[in-house]
């Protein structure tokens, strides 16, 4: 993937990350999973584990978005460095 492709992906991911509706969806799901986990019966380990795994998956998705943003920023910096070198 080219630096420009990485930069563009990063910008798209940042747009997603800053989207108010997506933020609301993530927070609603997190709250739901935490509520489900905290209200399980002591004997219902399976339900607690399921809520934990759902919460972990949601965190993994957010982490992937953050990773793409970081990669895009690095690509942008590299592109700027190349342009500066070529202008010397």
N, C-alpha and C positions, 0 to 999 in steps of 0.2 A: 504494500500500500504506500502511496506517495505521501510526502510530507503534507501536501495540500489536502489530500484525502483525510489524513489524520486530523488536520486542523479543522476541516469542515465537520467531521464527526464530533469533534470536541465541542464545536459551537452548537451543533444540534443537541448534544447531550446536556449542555448548559441551559439551553432553552427548555428542555424537558425538566431539568432540575428546578428551574425557577418558575415553572408553570404553576399558578395557584391551584388549579383543579387537581393536578397530579400530586401536589403537596397535601392537599386535603384528602385525597384517596389514600395516600400512604399513611397519613396520621390516623385516619378512620380505621384502616386495617390493623395498624399497630395497636390502637386502643382496644379494638375488638379481640385481638389475639391475647393481649394481656388480661383483659377481663375474663375471657374464656379460661385462661390458665389459672387465674386467681380464684375462680369460683368453682373449680372442680372439687369433687369429693376426695378425701384423703385416699380412698381406695382406687380412684380412677387415674392411675398413672398413664394409661394409654392416651387419654384426652389431653393431659398436661403435656405429654411428649409431642402430640400432634400440634398443639398450639405453639410449643417451643419451635418446632421445625418450620411451621408457617412463618413465625416471626423471624427466624434465621434466614429463610429464603427471601423474605422482604428486605432484610438488611443486606443480603448478598446482591440483590438487584440494585439497591442504592449504591453499594460499593462499586459495582460495575459501572454505573453511570459516572460516579466520581473518578474512576480510573480512566474512562474515556475522556473526560474533561481534562484531566491532568496530562494525558498523552497529547491531546490537542494543543494545550498550552505549550508543551515542550516542542512540538512540531512547529508552532508559530515562532517560537524563539529561535529555533534552528533556521527557519526560513529567513528571519530577519538578519541573522548572523551571516548567512550566505549572501544576502543582498549587500550587506555592509562590506564584506570581503570583495565582492565584484565591483563595488563602487570606488575602491581604492586605486 
